[in-house]
Amino acid sequence: MSLPTLAAFRLPVQHTRCTVLDMSRHVTIRLDEEFHERLKARAAALGTTVTALITEVTERELDEDRKNFLSGIEEFADHWSYFQQRFGN
């Protein structure tokens, strides 16, 4: 068969169903213009997107290990004068 004859045949199309187990969800939030501009500027300065920045900050806020670490720092700060007296600068 010549090439023009082959072009007339349609390629078989296989229809499959795709299940995505780790599908992301869309969330809509309302921001005032000034805040949105600041958010876009921060994302651009970090070389990322607004979505990625919001996701990163939210994940960090929900991280229980981070919360435990920060509470430990607060406790340490409360007793800083003792450490300075006991161990020096």
SEVOLUM-386335 format. One line per 2 residues: number of its first residue (from 0); their letters; for each residue x, y, z of C-alpha. Coordinates in pm, 1 decimal. Example, Ala and Ser with C-alpha at 12.3 -4.5 7.8 and 13.67 -1.06 7.14 Angstrom:
REM residues 2
0) as) 1230.0/-450.0/780.0 | 1367.0/-106.0/714.0;
REM end
This chain:
REM residues 89
0) ms) 0.0/0.0/0.0 | 114.2/347.3/-65.9;
2) lp) 132.8/613.8/200.9 | -182.6/801.7/93.6;
4) tl) -380.2/476.2/115.5 | -253.4/410.8/469.1;
6) aa) -357.0/757.8/579.9 | -719.9/671.5/509.3;
8) fr) -727.1/404.9/782.9 | -818.4/530.3/1126.1;
10) lp) -603.0/416.9/1411.9 | -783.7/209.8/1674.5;
12) vq) -870.9/408.3/1983.1 | -856.5/233.6/2314.6;
14) ht) -1085.3/373.2/2580.4 | -973.6/308.3/2933.6;
16) rc) -1094.5/421.9/3269.2 | -830.2/586.0/3484.6;
18) tv) -859.2/594.0/3861.6 | -640.2/848.1/4036.0;
20) ld) -588.8/758.7/4399.1 | -398.9/1070.9/4499.3;
22) ms) -613.1/1331.5/4327.8 | -575.7/1687.6/4450.6;
24) rh) -876.2/1893.5/4553.6 | -958.1/2247.2/4449.5;
26) vt) -1022.1/2500.8/4723.8 | -1148.9/2851.3/4663.0;
28) ir) -1048.5/3132.1/4895.9 | -1117.4/3501.8/4873.7;
30) ld) -828.1/3746.0/4912.9 | -830.2/4121.5/4891.9;
32) ee) -631.7/4265.7/4599.5 | -345.1/4400.7/4810.6;
34) fh) -291.8/4069.3/4988.7 | -308.4/3876.7/4661.8;
36) er) -45.8/4104.7/4507.5 | 181.3/4051.7/4808.9;
38) lk) 129.1/3676.1/4783.7 | 211.5/3674.9/4410.8;
40) ar) 523.2/3884.1/4473.0 | 643.4/3649.6/4748.1;
42) aa) 582.6/3343.6/4530.0 | 770.9/3503.7/4240.6;
44) al) 1061.7/3597.7/4468.2 | 1080.9/3235.1/4583.1;
46) gt) 1056.4/3105.9/4226.3 | 731.5/2921.1/4287.3;
48) tv) 360.0/2957.4/4227.1 | 93.2/3101.2/4455.5;
50) ta) -65.9/2755.3/4479.7 | 264.7/2590.0/4575.0;
52) li) 337.8/2860.5/4832.8 | -5.0/2828.9/4995.1;
54) te) 26.9/2448.1/4996.3 | 374.1/2460.4/5154.4;
56) vt) 270.2/2704.4/5426.5 | -45.6/2506.3/5502.9;
58) er) 143.0/2175.9/5520.6 | 397.9/2336.0/5752.6;
60) el) 120.2/2467.9/5977.0 | -41.1/2123.7/6000.7;
62) de) 287.5/1939.6/6071.5 | 262.9/1799.5/6426.5;
64) dr) 640.3/1744.6/6451.9 | 694.9/2113.6/6373.6;
66) kn) 442.1/2213.1/6640.3 | 620.2/1993.6/6894.8;
68) fl) 956.2/2140.5/6796.4 | 828.9/2497.1/6826.2;
70) sg) 674.8/2430.4/7166.7 | 1012.3/2287.7/7276.3;
72) ie) 1183.0/2606.0/7160.3 | 935.3/2813.9/7358.9;
74) ef) 1005.7/2607.8/7670.6 | 1379.7/2643.3/7612.5;
76) ad) 1340.8/3020.6/7571.9 | 1150.2/3036.2/7901.6;
78) hw) 1453.2/2882.1/8075.6 | 1726.2/3060.8/7876.9;
80) sy) 1847.4/3263.9/8175.5 | 1909.7/2940.8/8368.7;
82) fq) 2120.0/2801.9/8081.7 | 2319.1/3124.9/8061.3;
84) qr) 2390.2/3116.2/8436.7 | 2471.2/2744.1/8438.3;
86) fg) 2672.2/2716.0/8116.9 | 2771.7/3073.8/8028.3;
88) n) 2730.5/3238.1/7691.1;
REM end
